[in-house]
């Protein structure tokens, strides 16, 4: 059911969604973390990983982000 919704939703529609706000309804930490987490400790290393993916595999920005997100998800699933 969810997969069908994703397939039928245009890129234009998804770009208008505030995903952090949407997901924070289920995961409140997404609403609060920016007040606690020292973002500068994470931004540069993540940026470096994104750039490495782009350089090593000639991915564009979006593909690099999606691959990195998927890698993080795989790590999360392994820990469960």
PyMOL Python script that loads the backbone (N, CA, C, O; Angstrom):
from pymol import cmd

cmd.read_pdbstr("""\
ATOM      1  N   UNK A   1       0.825  -1.197   0.000  1.00  0.00           N
ATOM      2  CA  UNK A   1       0.000   0.000   0.000  1.00  0.00           C
ATOM      3  C   UNK A   1       0.869   1.261   0.000  1.00  0.00           C
ATOM      4  O   UNK A   1       0.661   2.156  -0.820  1.00  0.00           O
ATOM      5  N   UNK A   2       1.829   1.335   0.904  1.00  0.00           N
ATOM      6  CA  UNK A   2       2.720   2.497   0.973  1.00  0.00           C
ATOM      7  C   UNK A   2       3.582   2.582  -0.280  1.00  0.00           C
ATOM      8  O   UNK A   2       3.822   3.670  -0.803  1.00  0.00           O
ATOM      9  N   UNK A   3       4.043   1.440  -0.754  1.00  0.00           N
ATOM     10  CA  UNK A   3       4.855   1.432  -1.968  1.00  0.00           C
ATOM     11  C   UNK A   3       4.080   2.009  -3.149  1.00  0.00           C
ATOM     12  O   UNK A   3       4.642   2.740  -3.964  1.00  0.00           O
ATOM     13  N   UNK A   4       2.825   1.691  -3.241  1.00  0.00           N
ATOM     14  CA  UNK A   4       1.991   2.211  -4.330  1.00  0.00           C
ATOM     15  C   UNK A   4       1.840   3.724  -4.221  1.00  0.00           C
ATOM     16  O   UNK A   4       1.886   4.426  -5.231  1.00  0.00           O
ATOM     17  N   UNK A   5       1.666   4.217  -3.033  1.00  0.00           N
ATOM     18  CA  UNK A   5       1.551   5.664  -2.823  1.00  0.00           C
ATOM     19  C   UNK A   5       2.839   6.354  -3.253  1.00  0.00           C
ATOM     20  O   UNK A   5       2.800   7.390  -3.917  1.00  0.00           O
ATOM     21  N   UNK A   6       3.970   5.787  -2.880  1.00  0.00           N
ATOM     22  CA  UNK A   6       5.265   6.363  -3.250  1.00  0.00           C
ATOM     23  C   UNK A   6       5.409   6.406  -4.769  1.00  0.00           C
ATOM     24  O   UNK A   6       5.809   7.425  -5.333  1.00  0.00           O
ATOM     25  N   UNK A   7       5.088   5.312  -5.418  1.00  0.00           N
ATOM     26  CA  UNK A   7       5.199   5.250  -6.879  1.00  0.00           C
ATOM     27  C   UNK A   7       4.296   6.261  -7.569  1.00  0.00           C
ATOM     28  O   UNK A   7       4.646   6.788  -8.625  1.00  0.00           O
ATOM     29  N   UNK A   8       3.147   6.531  -6.985  1.00  0.00           N
ATOM     30  CA  UNK A   8       2.167   7.420  -7.613  1.00  0.00           C
ATOM     31  C   UNK A   8       2.315   8.887  -7.217  1.00  0.00           C
ATOM     32  O   UNK A   8       1.524   9.728  -7.644  1.00  0.00           O
ATOM     33  N   UNK A   9       3.309   9.194  -6.416  1.00  0.00           N
ATOM     34  CA  UNK A   9       3.505  10.570  -5.966  1.00  0.00           C
ATOM     35  C   UNK A   9       4.611  11.214  -6.797  1.00  0.00           C
ATOM     36  O   UNK A   9       5.706  10.663  -6.919  1.00  0.00           O
ATOM     37  N   UNK A  10       4.326  12.356  -7.355  1.00  0.00           N
ATOM     38  CA  UNK A  10       5.283  13.036  -8.224  1.00  0.00           C
ATOM     39  C   UNK A  10       6.431  13.643  -7.419  1.00  0.00           C
ATOM     40  O   UNK A  10       6.311  13.891  -6.219  1.00  0.00           O
ATOM     41  N   UNK A  11       7.523  13.870  -8.099  1.00  0.00           N
ATOM     42  CA  UNK A  11       8.680  14.525  -7.481  1.00  0.00           C
ATOM     43  C   UNK A  11       8.317  15.939  -7.047  1.00  0.00           C
ATOM     44  O   UNK A  11       8.783  16.419  -6.014  1.00  0.00           O
ATOM     45  N   UNK A  12       7.498  16.588  -7.828  1.00  0.00           N
ATOM     46  CA  UNK A  12       7.058  17.944  -7.487  1.00  0.00           C
ATOM     47  C   UNK A  12       6.307  17.952  -6.155  1.00  0.00           C
ATOM     48  O   UNK A  12       6.530  18.831  -5.322  1.00  0.00           O
ATOM     49  N   UNK A  13       5.430  16.989  -5.956  1.00  0.00           N
ATOM     50  CA  UNK A  13       4.668  16.895  -4.708  1.00  0.00           C
ATOM     51  C   UNK A  13       5.594  16.582  -3.538  1.00  0.00           C
ATOM     52  O   UNK A  13       5.498  17.214  -2.486  1.00  0.00           O
ATOM     53  N   UNK A  14       6.483  15.617  -3.713  1.00  0.00           N
ATOM     54  CA  UNK A  14       7.365  15.255  -2.603  1.00  0.00           C
ATOM     55  C   UNK A  14       8.316  16.390  -2.226  1.00  0.00           C
ATOM     56  O   UNK A  14       8.707  16.511  -1.065  1.00  0.00           O
ATOM     57  N   UNK A  15       8.689  17.217  -3.198  1.00  0.00           N
ATOM     58  CA  UNK A  15       9.594  18.327  -2.887  1.00  0.00           C
ATOM     59  C   UNK A  15       8.913  19.399  -2.036  1.00  0.00           C
ATOM     60  O   UNK A  15       9.593  20.207  -1.402  1.00  0.00           O
ATOM     61  N   UNK A  16       7.599  19.414  -2.016  1.00  0.00           N
ATOM     62  CA  UNK A  16       6.855  20.401  -1.221  1.00  0.00           C
ATOM     63  C   UNK A  16       6.635  19.948   0.218  1.00  0.00           C
ATOM     64  O   UNK A  16       6.187  20.735   1.052  1.00  0.00           O
ATOM     65  N   UNK A  17       6.938  18.714   0.511  1.00  0.00           N
ATOM     66  CA  UNK A  17       6.687  18.167   1.845  1.00  0.00           C
ATOM     67  C   UNK A  17       7.858  18.472   2.766  1.00  0.00           C
ATOM     68  O   UNK A  17       9.017  18.277   2.397  1.00  0.00           O
ATOM     69  N   UNK A  18       7.556  18.943   3.947  1.00  0.00           N
ATOM     70  CA  UNK A  18       8.575  19.104   4.983  1.00  0.00           C
ATOM     71  C   UNK A  18       8.699  17.751   5.675  1.00  0.00           C
ATOM     72  O   UNK A  18       7.943  17.442   6.596  1.00  0.00           O
ATOM     73  N   UNK A  19       9.659  16.950   5.223  1.00  0.00           N
ATOM     74  CA  UNK A  19       9.775  15.574   5.702  1.00  0.00           C
ATOM     75  C   UNK A  19      10.138  15.507   7.181  1.00  0.00           C
ATOM     76  O   UNK A  19       9.680  14.615   7.895  1.00  0.00           O
ATOM     77  N   UNK A  20      10.948  16.436   7.636  1.00  0.00           N
ATOM     78  CA  UNK A  20      11.300  16.441   9.058  1.00  0.00           C
ATOM     79  C   UNK A  20      10.054  16.658   9.904  1.00  0.00           C
ATOM     80  O   UNK A  20       9.842  15.965  10.899  1.00  0.00           O
ATOM     81  N   UNK A  21       9.248  17.605   9.511  1.00  0.00           N
ATOM     82  CA  UNK A  21       8.000  17.868  10.239  1.00  0.00           C
ATOM     83  C   UNK A  21       7.069  16.661  10.166  1.00  0.00           C
ATOM     84  O   UNK A  21       6.454  16.278  11.160  1.00  0.00           O
ATOM     85  N   UNK A  22       6.976  16.074   8.992  1.00  0.00           N
ATOM     86  CA  UNK A  22       6.093  14.920   8.814  1.00  0.00           C
ATOM     87  C   UNK A  22       6.534  13.742   9.672  1.00  0.00           C
ATOM     88  O   UNK A  22       5.726  13.157  10.394  1.00  0.00           O
ATOM     89  N   UNK A  23       7.811  13.396   9.594  1.00  0.00           N
ATOM     90  CA  UNK A  23       8.310  12.248  10.359  1.00  0.00           C
ATOM     91  C   UNK A  23       8.380  12.534  11.858  1.00  0.00           C
ATOM     92  O   UNK A  23       8.340  11.607  12.668  1.00  0.00           O
ATOM     93  N   UNK A  24       8.485  13.803  12.230  1.00  0.00           N
ATOM     94  CA  UNK A  24       8.566  14.122  13.663  1.00  0.00           C
ATOM     95  C   UNK A  24       7.263  13.824  14.395  1.00  0.00           C
ATOM     96  O   UNK A  24       7.239  13.742  15.623  1.00  0.00           O
ATOM     97  N   UNK A  25       6.187  13.664  13.643  1.00  0.00           N
ATOM     98  CA  UNK A  25       4.932  13.252  14.282  1.00  0.00           C
ATOM     99  C   UNK A  25       5.062  11.836  14.842  1.00  0.00           C
ATOM    100  O   UNK A  25       4.470  11.506  15.870  1.00  0.00           O
ATOM    101  N   UNK A  26       5.828  11.023  14.166  1.00  0.00           N
ATOM    102  CA  UNK A  26       6.050   9.660  14.630  1.00  0.00           C
ATOM    103  C   UNK A  26       7.307   9.566  15.498  1.00  0.00           C
ATOM    104  O   UNK A  26       7.375   8.770  16.435  1.00  0.00           O
ATOM    105  N   UNK A  27       8.301  10.398  15.165  1.00  0.00           N
ATOM    106  CA  UNK A  27       9.583  10.375  15.875  1.00  0.00           C
ATOM    107  C   UNK A  27       9.896  11.786  16.369  1.00  0.00           C
ATOM    108  O   UNK A  27      10.555  12.553  15.666  1.00  0.00           O
ATOM    109  N   UNK A  28       9.437  12.132  17.559  1.00  0.00           N
ATOM    110  CA  UNK A  28       9.602  13.498  18.083  1.00  0.00           C
ATOM    111  C   UNK A  28      11.043  13.990  18.158  1.00  0.00           C
ATOM    112  O   UNK A  28      11.286  15.197  18.148  1.00  0.00           O
ATOM    113  N   UNK A  29      11.976  13.091  18.231  1.00  0.00           N
ATOM    114  CA  UNK A  29      13.376  13.504  18.294  1.00  0.00           C
ATOM    115  C   UNK A  29      13.740  14.381  17.088  1.00  0.00           C
ATOM    116  O   UNK A  29      14.607  15.248  17.202  1.00  0.00           O
ATOM    117  N   UNK A  30      13.110  14.174  15.968  1.00  0.00           N
ATOM    118  CA  UNK A  30      13.415  14.962  14.773  1.00  0.00           C
ATOM    119  C   UNK A  30      13.029  16.426  14.932  1.00  0.00           C
ATOM    120  O   UNK A  30      13.586  17.301  14.269  1.00  0.00           O
ATOM    121  N   UNK A  31      12.092  16.678  15.797  1.00  0.00           N
ATOM    122  CA  UNK A  31      11.666  18.043  16.068  1.00  0.00           C
ATOM    123  C   UNK A  31      12.621  18.725  17.054  1.00  0.00           C
ATOM    124  O   UNK A  31      12.750  19.949  17.053  1.00  0.00           O
ATOM    125  N   UNK A  32      13.285  17.932  17.890  1.00  0.00           N
ATOM    126  CA  UNK A  32      14.032  18.472  19.016  1.00  0.00           C
ATOM    127  C   UNK A  32      15.553  18.445  18.874  1.00  0.00           C
ATOM    128  O   UNK A  32      16.243  19.225  19.530  1.00  0.00           O
ATOM    129  N   UNK A  33      16.079  17.572  18.037  1.00  0.00           N
ATOM    130  CA  UNK A  33      17.518  17.340  18.049  1.00  0.00           C
ATOM    131  C   UNK A  33      18.359  18.569  17.717  1.00  0.00           C
ATOM    132  O   UNK A  33      19.476  18.699  18.219  1.00  0.00           O
ATOM    133  N   UNK A  34      17.856  19.459  16.894  1.00  0.00           N
ATOM    134  CA  UNK A  34      18.666  20.619  16.510  1.00  0.00           C
ATOM    135  C   UNK A  34      18.952  21.553  17.683  1.00  0.00           C
ATOM    136  O   UNK A  34      19.861  22.379  17.611  1.00  0.00           O
ATOM    137  N   UNK A  35      18.193  21.426  18.747  1.00  0.00           N
ATOM    138  CA  UNK A  35      18.427  22.235  19.943  1.00  0.00           C
ATOM    139  C   UNK A  35      19.492  21.614  20.839  1.00  0.00           C
ATOM    140  O   UNK A  35      20.040  22.289  21.711  1.00  0.00           O
ATOM    141  N   UNK A  36      19.789  20.328  20.630  1.00  0.00           N
ATOM    142  CA  UNK A  36      20.716  19.611  21.503  1.00  0.00           C
ATOM    143  C   UNK A  36      22.008  19.206  20.811  1.00  0.00           C
ATOM    144  O   UNK A  36      23.091  19.321  21.383  1.00  0.00           O
ATOM    145  N   UNK A  37      21.890  18.744  19.609  1.00  0.00           N
ATOM    146  CA  UNK A  37      23.029  18.161  18.900  1.00  0.00           C
ATOM    147  C   UNK A  37      23.923  19.271  18.337  1.00  0.00           C
ATOM    148  O   UNK A  37      23.436  20.247  17.767  1.00  0.00           O
ATOM    149  N   UNK A  38      25.215  19.105  18.505  1.00  0.00           N
ATOM    150  CA  UNK A  38      26.174  20.038  17.917  1.00  0.00           C
ATOM    151  C   UNK A  38      26.334  19.659  16.444  1.00  0.00           C
ATOM    152  O   UNK A  38      27.185  18.847  16.081  1.00  0.00           O
ATOM    153  N   UNK A  39      25.510  20.257  15.623  1.00  0.00           N
ATOM    154  CA  UNK A  39      25.444  19.903  14.207  1.00  0.00           C
ATOM    155  C   UNK A  39      26.792  20.024  13.499  1.00  0.00           C
ATOM    156  O   UNK A  39      27.104  19.231  12.611  1.00  0.00           O
ATOM    157  N   UNK A  40      27.580  21.009  13.891  1.00  0.00           N
ATOM    158  CA  UNK A  40      28.881  21.212  13.244  1.00  0.00           C
ATOM    159  C   UNK A  40      29.809  20.002  13.411  1.00  0.00           C
ATOM    160  O   UNK A  40      30.726  19.811  12.612  1.00  0.00           O
ATOM    161  N   UNK A  41      29.577  19.191  14.439  1.00  0.00           N
ATOM    162  CA  UNK A  41      30.376  17.976  14.629  1.00  0.00           C
ATOM    163  C   UNK A  41      30.033  16.895  13.600  1.00  0.00           C
ATOM    164  O   UNK A  41      30.814  15.968  13.385  1.00  0.00           O
ATOM    165  N   UNK A  42      28.890  17.015  12.981  1.00  0.00           N
ATOM    166  CA  UNK A  42      28.403  15.987  12.064  1.00  0.00           C
ATOM    167  C   UNK A  42      28.348  16.445  10.610  1.00  0.00           C
ATOM    168  O   UNK A  42      28.484  15.635   9.693  1.00  0.00           O
ATOM    169  N   UNK A  43      28.151  17.723  10.406  1.00  0.00           N
ATOM    170  CA  UNK A  43      27.963  18.222   9.043  1.00  0.00           C
ATOM    171  C   UNK A  43      29.187  17.972   8.172  1.00  0.00           C
ATOM    172  O   UNK A  43      29.058  17.455   7.062  1.00  0.00           O
ATOM    173  N   UNK A  44      30.357  18.326   8.652  1.00  0.00           N
ATOM    174  CA  UNK A  44      31.557  18.171   7.814  1.00  0.00           C
ATOM    175  C   UNK A  44      31.846  16.700   7.499  1.00  0.00           C
ATOM    176  O   UNK A  44      32.079  16.376   6.335  1.00  0.00           O
ATOM    177  N   UNK A  45      31.841  15.797   8.487  1.00  0.00           N
ATOM    178  CA  UNK A  45      32.079  14.388   8.136  1.00  0.00           C
ATOM    179  C   UNK A  45      31.036  13.822   7.165  1.00  0.00           C
ATOM    180  O   UNK A  45      31.376  13.049   6.269  1.00  0.00           O
ATOM    181  N   UNK A  46      29.787  14.201   7.340  1.00  0.00           N
ATOM    182  CA  UNK A  46      28.747  13.720   6.428  1.00  0.00           C
ATOM    183  C   UNK A  46      28.952  14.324   5.046  1.00  0.00           C
ATOM    184  O   UNK A  46      28.815  13.636   4.034  1.00  0.00           O
ATOM    185  N   UNK A  47      29.271  15.578   5.007  1.00  0.00           N
ATOM    186  CA  UNK A  47      29.562  16.233   3.733  1.00  0.00           C
ATOM    187  C   UNK A  47      30.720  15.532   3.019  1.00  0.00           C
ATOM    188  O   UNK A  47      30.678  15.325   1.806  1.00  0.00           O
ATOM    189  N   UNK A  48      31.740  15.174   3.774  1.00  0.00           N
ATOM    190  CA  UNK A  48      32.883  14.459   3.197  1.00  0.00           C
ATOM    191  C   UNK A  48      32.472  13.101   2.633  1.00  0.00           C
ATOM    192  O   UNK A  48      32.943  12.702   1.568  1.00  0.00           O
ATOM    193  N   UNK A  49      31.603  12.395   3.338  1.00  0.00           N
ATOM    194  CA  UNK A  49      31.118  11.108   2.839  1.00  0.00           C
ATOM    195  C   UNK A  49      30.311  11.271   1.556  1.00  0.00           C
ATOM    196  O   UNK A  49      30.446  10.481   0.622  1.00  0.00           O
ATOM    197  N   UNK A  50      29.490  12.282   1.521  1.00  0.00           N
ATOM    198  CA  UNK A  50      28.715  12.552   0.305  1.00  0.00           C
ATOM    199  C   UNK A  50      29.634  12.867  -0.868  1.00  0.00           C
ATOM    200  O   UNK A  50      29.430  12.372  -1.976  1.00  0.00           O
ATOM    201  N   UNK A  51      30.634  13.684  -0.621  1.00  0.00           N
ATOM    202  CA  UNK A  51      31.587  14.023  -1.681  1.00  0.00           C
ATOM    203  C   UNK A  51      32.380  12.808  -2.142  1.00  0.00           C
ATOM    204  O   UNK A  51      32.671  12.668  -3.330  1.00  0.00           O
ATOM    205  N   UNK A  52      32.723  11.948  -1.225  1.00  0.00           N
ATOM    206  CA  UNK A  52      33.457  10.732  -1.591  1.00  0.00           C
ATOM    207  C   UNK A  52      32.601   9.834  -2.482  1.00  0.00           C
ATOM    208  O   UNK A  52      33.096   9.283  -3.465  1.00  0.00           O
ATOM    209  N   UNK A  53      31.343   9.685  -2.148  1.00  0.00           N
ATOM    210  CA  UNK A  53      30.438   8.913  -2.998  1.00  0.00           C
ATOM    211  C   UNK A  53      30.336   9.535  -4.390  1.00  0.00           C
ATOM    212  O   UNK A  53      30.357   8.822  -5.393  1.00  0.00           O
ATOM    213  N   UNK A  54      30.227  10.847  -4.449  1.00  0.00           N
ATOM    214  CA  UNK A  54      30.136  11.529  -5.740  1.00  0.00           C
ATOM    215  C   UNK A  54      31.400  11.313  -6.564  1.00  0.00           C
ATOM    216  O   UNK A  54      31.341  11.044  -7.763  1.00  0.00           O
ATOM    217  N   UNK A  55      32.523  11.435  -5.907  1.00  0.00           N
ATOM    218  CA  UNK A  55      33.803  11.295  -6.614  1.00  0.00           C
ATOM    219  C   UNK A  55      34.067   9.847  -7.025  1.00  0.00           C
ATOM    220  O   UNK A  55      34.439   9.579  -8.167  1.00  0.00           O
ATOM    221  N   UNK A  56      33.876   8.925  -6.100  1.00  0.00           N
ATOM    222  CA  UNK A  56      34.214   7.522  -6.362  1.00  0.00           C
ATOM    223  C   UNK A  56      33.275   6.866  -7.366  1.00  0.00           C
ATOM    224  O   UNK A  56      33.687   5.992  -8.128  1.00  0.00           O
ATOM    225  N   UNK A  57      32.015   7.286  -7.366  1.00  0.00           N
ATOM    226  CA  UNK A  57      31.015   6.596  -8.190  1.00  0.00           C
ATOM    227  C   UNK A  57      30.290   7.504  -9.177  1.00  0.00           C
ATOM    228  O   UNK A  57      29.345   7.083  -9.844  1.00  0.00           O
ATOM    229  N   UNK A  58      30.739   8.754  -9.262  1.00  0.00           N
ATOM    230  CA  UNK A  58      30.137   9.729 -10.177  1.00  0.00           C
ATOM    231  C   UNK A  58      28.633   9.896  -9.948  1.00  0.00           C
ATOM    232  O   UNK A  58      27.862  10.085 -10.888  1.00  0.00           O
ATOM    233  N   UNK A  59      28.243   9.821  -8.686  1.00  0.00           N
ATOM    234  CA  UNK A  59      26.850  10.071  -8.338  1.00  0.00           C
ATOM    235  C   UNK A  59      26.589  11.571  -8.300  1.00  0.00           C
ATOM    236  O   UNK A  59      27.496  12.361  -8.040  1.00  0.00           O
ATOM    237  N   UNK A  60      25.362  11.950  -8.558  1.00  0.00           N
ATOM    238  CA  UNK A  60      24.981  13.345  -8.368  1.00  0.00           C
ATOM    239  C   UNK A  60      24.643  13.546  -6.882  1.00  0.00           C
ATOM    240  O   UNK A  60      24.727  12.609  -6.088  1.00  0.00           O
ATOM    241  N   UNK A  61      24.265  14.763  -6.522  1.00  0.00           N
ATOM    242  CA  UNK A  61      23.986  15.066  -5.110  1.00  0.00           C
ATOM    243  C   UNK A  61      22.870  14.198  -4.542  1.00  0.00           C
ATOM    244  O   UNK A  61      22.998  13.639  -3.452  1.00  0.00           O
ATOM    245  N   UNK A  62      21.789  14.092  -5.282  1.00  0.00           N
ATOM    246  CA  UNK A  62      20.652  13.317  -4.794  1.00  0.00           C
ATOM    247  C   UNK A  62      21.009  11.841  -4.633  1.00  0.00           C
ATOM    248  O   UNK A  62      20.709  11.238  -3.603  1.00  0.00           O
ATOM    249  N   UNK A  63      21.637  11.269  -5.631  1.00  0.00           N
ATOM    250  CA  UNK A  63      22.000   9.854  -5.544  1.00  0.00           C
ATOM    251  C   UNK A  63      22.973   9.589  -4.404  1.00  0.00           C
ATOM    252  O   UNK A  63      22.870   8.569  -3.723  1.00  0.00           O
ATOM    253  N   UNK A  64      23.909  10.496  -4.193  1.00  0.00           N
ATOM    254  CA  UNK A  64      24.852  10.349  -3.075  1.00  0.00           C
ATOM    255  C   UNK A  64      24.125  10.340  -1.742  1.00  0.00           C
ATOM    256  O   UNK A  64      24.410   9.518  -0.871  1.00  0.00           O
ATOM    257  N   UNK A  65      23.185  11.259  -1.591  1.00  0.00           N
ATOM    258  CA  UNK A  65      22.413  11.326  -0.349  1.00  0.00           C
ATOM    259  C   UNK A  65      21.590  10.058  -0.155  1.00  0.00           C
ATOM    260  O   UNK A  65      21.532   9.516   0.949  1.00  0.00           O
ATOM    261  N   UNK A  66      20.960   9.587  -1.215  1.00  0.00           N
ATOM    262  CA  UNK A  66      20.132   8.387  -1.105  1.00  0.00           C
ATOM    263  C   UNK A  66      20.971   7.157  -0.761  1.00  0.00           C
ATOM    264  O   UNK A  66      20.552   6.325   0.043  1.00  0.00           O
ATOM    265  N   UNK A  67      22.136   7.043  -1.358  1.00  0.00           N
ATOM    266  CA  UNK A  67      23.010   5.908  -1.060  1.00  0.00           C
ATOM    267  C   UNK A  67      23.485   5.974   0.385  1.00  0.00           C
ATOM    268  O   UNK A  67      23.455   4.966   1.092  1.00  0.00           O
ATOM    269  N   UNK A  68      23.921   7.143   0.831  1.00  0.00           N
ATOM    270  CA  UNK A  68      24.372   7.282   2.210  1.00  0.00           C
ATOM    271  C   UNK A  68      23.238   6.987   3.191  1.00  0.00           C
ATOM    272  O   UNK A  68      23.447   6.323   4.206  1.00  0.00           O
ATOM    273  N   UNK A  69      22.065   7.472   2.892  1.00  0.00           N
ATOM    274  CA  UNK A  69      20.891   7.194   3.736  1.00  0.00           C
ATOM    275  C   UNK A  69      20.617   5.695   3.799  1.00  0.00           C
ATOM    276  O   UNK A  69      20.298   5.157   4.859  1.00  0.00           O
ATOM    277  N   UNK A  70      20.741   5.039   2.674  1.00  0.00           N
ATOM    278  CA  UNK A  70      20.499   3.599   2.632  1.00  0.00           C
ATOM    279  C   UNK A  70      21.573   2.828   3.405  1.00  0.00           C
ATOM    280  O   UNK A  70      21.270   1.833   4.064  1.00  0.00           O
ATOM    281  N   UNK A  71      22.802   3.276   3.327  1.00  0.00           N
ATOM    282  CA  UNK A  71      23.880   2.650   4.100  1.00  0.00           C
ATOM    283  C   UNK A  71      23.595   2.791   5.597  1.00  0.00           C
ATOM    284  O   UNK A  71      23.736   1.829   6.353  1.00  0.00           O
ATOM    285  N   UNK A  72      23.199   3.973   6.015  1.00  0.00           N
ATOM    286  CA  UNK A  72      22.850   4.183   7.425  1.00  0.00           C
ATOM    287  C   UNK A  72      21.702   3.281   7.851  1.00  0.00           C
ATOM    288  O   UNK A  72      21.707   2.737   8.955  1.00  0.00           O
ATOM    289  N   UNK A  73      20.725   3.126   6.979  1.00  0.00           N
ATOM    290  CA  UNK A  73      19.596   2.253   7.287  1.00  0.00           C
ATOM    291  C   UNK A  73      20.052   0.797   7.428  1.00  0.00           C
ATOM    292  O   UNK A  73      19.581   0.084   8.313  1.00  0.00           O
ATOM    293  N   UNK A  74      20.960   0.357   6.565  1.00  0.00           N
ATOM    294  CA  UNK A  74      21.467  -1.019   6.657  1.00  0.00           C
ATOM    295  C   UNK A  74      22.196  -1.241   7.989  1.00  0.00           C
ATOM    296  O   UNK A  74      22.058  -2.295   8.611  1.00  0.00           O
ATOM    297  N   UNK A  75      22.953  -0.262   8.407  1.00  0.00           N
ATOM    298  CA  UNK A  75      23.639  -0.352   9.704  1.00  0.00           C
ATOM    299  C   UNK A  75      22.610  -0.445  10.819  1.00  0.00           C
ATOM    300  O   UNK A  75      22.753  -1.255  11.735  1.00  0.00           O
ATOM    301  N   UNK A  76      21.576   0.381  10.743  1.00  0.00           N
ATOM    302  CA  UNK A  76      20.508   0.368  11.749  1.00  0.00           C
ATOM    303  C   UNK A  76      19.841  -1.002  11.806  1.00  0.00           C
ATOM    304  O   UNK A  76      19.615  -1.539  12.891  1.00  0.00           O
ATOM    305  N   UNK A  77      19.527  -1.564  10.655  1.00  0.00           N
ATOM    306  CA  UNK A  77      18.853  -2.871  10.611  1.00  0.00           C
ATOM    307  C   UNK A  77      19.734  -3.989  11.185  1.00  0.00           C
ATOM    308  O   UNK A  77      19.230  -4.910  11.827  1.00  0.00           O
ATOM    309  N   UNK A  78      21.031  -3.908  10.956  1.00  0.00           N
ATOM    310  CA  UNK A  78      21.950  -4.915  11.499  1.00  0.00           C
ATOM    311  C   UNK A  78      21.968  -4.904  13.015  1.00  0.00           C
ATOM    312  O   UNK A  78      22.149  -5.947  13.643  1.00  0.00           O
ATOM    313  N   UNK A  79      21.785  -3.751  13.600  1.00  0.00           N
ATOM    314  CA  UNK A  79      21.827  -3.625  15.057  1.00  0.00           C
ATOM    315  C   UNK A  79      20.549  -4.114  15.725  1.00  0.00           C
ATOM    316  O   UNK A  79      20.546  -4.388  16.925  1.00  0.00           O
ATOM    317  N   UNK A  80      19.483  -4.227  14.977  1.00  0.00           N
ATOM    318  CA  UNK A  80      18.194  -4.644  15.546  1.00  0.00           C
ATOM    319  C   UNK A  80      18.137  -6.136  15.748  1.00  0.00           C
ATOM    320  O   UNK A  80      17.126  -6.658  16.217  1.00  0.00           O
TER     321      UNK A  80
END
""", "prot")
cmd.dss("prot")
cmd.show_as("cartoon", "prot")
cmd.util.cbc("prot")
cmd.orient("prot")
